[in-house]
Amino acid sequence: MDKSVISDQLSEKIDGRKVQAAIFTSYNFEPHFFEIDVIPYLLKDTIPYSNDERVKKYQVMEALRDSELEIEVFFDQPVFESADQSPAMEYLFHGINLLPFAFHAKNSYLLVKDEESGKQDLLMAAGSNNLTRAGWWENIETQHWEEIDPDDSDRVFIEQLKGDLE
């Protein structure tokens, strides 16, 4: 069994490519963790981030603004309403209220580009982890990644994926 934290898998999958867009879905969402600890993985590794979280927050905020990276996060609104924090950076976040049901999708979609070749691929992950510190670093969670190459992937799969995303 492969033992690693979710952020290690994310870093391995990006593999030096530029993240052009990212969508995350989660039942529970911790904005502070996402902004300080996840967004840096989506940006180029050109900044030596500070160990002081207050300084790191502003470094990430500026790097995100400069990158023009489009990020959207979807989460269960009733769960989030009890949270003691709000998103503080420039990305879109959407609370989904399906009461009496729950919005429980836990997926990641990253559009990545190899800057040398110009080739784009879609990285997709489905897992059991929430977009929280516990879900990414502390709990025992699982996550499965697929890389969609528009030239080599099964067309039926791609058409089904398009329908699901719509």
C-alpha positions as CSV (number, residue, x, y, z in Angstrom):
1,M,0.0,0.0,0.0
2,D,1.3,3.4,-1.0
3,K,1.5,5.7,2.0
4,S,1.7,9.4,1.4
5,V,-0.2,12.6,2.1
6,I,-2.5,14.0,-0.5
7,S,-0.3,17.0,-1.2
8,D,2.6,14.7,-2.2
9,Q,0.4,13.0,-4.8
10,L,-0.7,16.4,-6.1
11,S,2.9,17.5,-6.5
12,E,3.9,14.3,-8.2
13,K,1.0,14.6,-10.7
14,I,1.7,18.2,-11.6
15,D,5.4,17.2,-12.2
16,G,6.7,20.7,-13.1
17,R,3.9,21.6,-15.4
18,K,2.0,24.9,-15.1
19,V,-1.4,24.7,-13.6
20,Q,-3.7,26.8,-15.7
21,A,-7.0,26.2,-13.9
22,A,-8.2,24.2,-10.9
23,I,-11.5,23.0,-9.6
24,F,-11.9,21.4,-6.2
25,T,-15.1,19.9,-4.7
26,S,-15.4,19.0,-1.0
27,Y,-17.9,18.3,1.7
28,N,-15.9,20.3,4.2
29,F,-13.7,23.3,3.3
30,E,-11.1,25.1,5.4
31,P,-10.2,28.3,3.5
32,H,-7.1,29.1,5.6
33,F,-5.6,25.6,5.0
34,F,-6.5,25.8,1.3
35,E,-4.9,29.2,0.9
36,I,-1.7,28.7,2.9
37,D,-1.0,25.0,2.3
38,V,-2.7,23.9,-1.0
39,I,-2.5,26.9,-3.4
40,P,1.3,27.0,-3.2
41,Y,1.4,23.5,-4.8
42,L,-0.6,25.0,-7.7
43,L,1.9,27.8,-8.3
44,K,5.4,27.7,-9.7
45,D,8.1,26.8,-7.1
46,T,9.8,30.2,-7.6
47,I,9.1,31.6,-4.2
48,P,10.8,30.6,-0.9
49,Y,7.7,30.9,1.3
50,S,8.2,32.3,4.8
51,N,7.6,30.0,7.8
52,D,5.6,32.9,9.4
53,E,2.0,32.2,8.3
54,R,1.1,35.9,8.3
55,V,4.0,36.6,5.8
56,K,3.3,33.4,3.8
57,K,-0.4,34.4,3.4
58,Y,0.6,37.6,1.7
59,Q,3.3,35.9,-0.4
60,V,0.7,33.3,-1.6
61,M,-1.9,36.1,-2.2
62,E,0.5,38.0,-4.4
63,A,1.8,34.9,-6.3
64,L,-1.8,33.8,-7.0
65,R,-2.7,37.3,-8.3
66,D,0.4,37.4,-10.5
67,S,-0.2,33.8,-11.8
68,E,-3.7,34.6,-13.1
69,L,-4.5,31.0,-12.1
70,E,-8.2,30.4,-12.2
71,I,-9.4,28.4,-9.1
72,E,-12.9,27.4,-8.1
73,V,-14.0,25.5,-4.9
74,F,-17.4,23.9,-4.4
75,F,-18.4,22.8,-0.9
76,D,-21.4,21.9,1.3
77,Q,-22.8,25.3,2.4
78,P,-24.6,24.0,5.6
79,V,-21.3,22.5,6.9
80,F,-19.3,25.7,6.0
81,E,-21.8,28.0,7.8
82,S,-20.4,26.8,11.1
83,A,-16.8,27.5,10.1
84,D,-14.9,30.3,11.8
85,Q,-13.1,31.5,8.7
86,S,-13.8,32.9,5.3
87,P,-11.9,32.8,2.1
88,A,-9.4,35.7,1.9
89,M,-7.8,35.3,-1.5
90,E,-8.9,35.8,-5.1
91,Y,-10.6,32.6,-6.3
92,L,-14.2,31.6,-6.7
93,F,-15.9,29.6,-4.0
94,H,-19.4,28.2,-4.1
95,G,-21.5,26.9,-1.3
96,I,-23.9,24.2,-2.4
97,N,-27.0,23.7,-0.4
98,L,-28.9,20.5,-1.2
99,L,-30.8,20.1,2.1
100,P,-32.0,17.7,3.2
101,F,-29.1,16.1,1.4
102,A,-25.4,16.8,1.4
103,F,-23.0,17.9,-1.3
104,H,-20.4,15.3,-0.7
105,A,-18.2,15.2,-3.9
106,K,-14.5,15.1,-3.2
107,N,-12.8,15.7,-6.5
108,S,-9.9,17.7,-8.0
109,Y,-9.6,18.8,-11.6
110,L,-6.4,20.5,-12.8
111,L,-5.7,21.7,-16.3
112,V,-1.9,21.5,-16.7
113,K,0.4,22.6,-19.5
114,D,3.9,21.5,-20.3
115,E,5.5,24.9,-21.1
116,E,8.2,23.4,-23.4
117,S,5.9,21.4,-25.6
118,G,2.7,23.4,-25.1
119,K,0.8,20.1,-24.4
120,Q,-2.2,20.3,-22.1
121,D,-3.6,17.5,-20.0
122,L,-6.4,17.3,-17.5
123,L,-5.5,15.8,-14.1
124,M,-8.5,14.4,-12.2
125,A,-8.7,13.0,-8.7
126,A,-11.5,11.4,-6.8
127,G,-11.0,10.5,-3.1
128,S,-12.3,10.4,0.4
129,N,-10.5,13.5,1.6
130,N,-12.1,16.8,2.4
131,L,-10.3,20.1,1.6
132,T,-9.1,20.3,5.1
133,R,-5.8,19.9,7.0
134,A,-7.1,16.6,8.5
135,G,-8.3,15.4,5.1
136,W,-5.0,16.1,3.3
137,W,-2.4,15.5,6.0
138,E,-3.7,13.7,9.1
139,N,-6.5,11.2,8.4
140,I,-6.1,8.0,6.6
141,E,-7.7,8.8,3.2
142,T,-7.6,7.5,-0.3
143,Q,-7.3,9.3,-3.6
144,H,-7.2,8.0,-7.2
145,W,-5.7,10.1,-10.0
146,E,-6.4,9.9,-13.8
147,E,-4.5,11.9,-16.4
148,I,-6.6,12.8,-19.5
149,D,-4.6,13.3,-22.6
150,P,-6.9,14.7,-25.3
151,D,-5.0,12.9,-28.0
152,D,-4.8,9.4,-26.4
153,S,-7.8,9.1,-24.1
154,D,-10.9,7.1,-24.8
155,R,-13.5,9.3,-26.5
156,V,-16.4,7.7,-24.7
157,F,-14.7,8.5,-21.4
158,I,-14.1,12.1,-22.4
159,E,-17.7,12.6,-23.6
160,Q,-19.0,11.1,-20.4
161,L,-16.7,13.4,-18.4
162,K,-17.9,16.5,-20.3
163,G,-21.5,15.6,-19.5
164,D,-20.6,15.1,-15.8
165,L,-18.9,18.4,-15.6
166,E,-21.8,20.3,-17.2
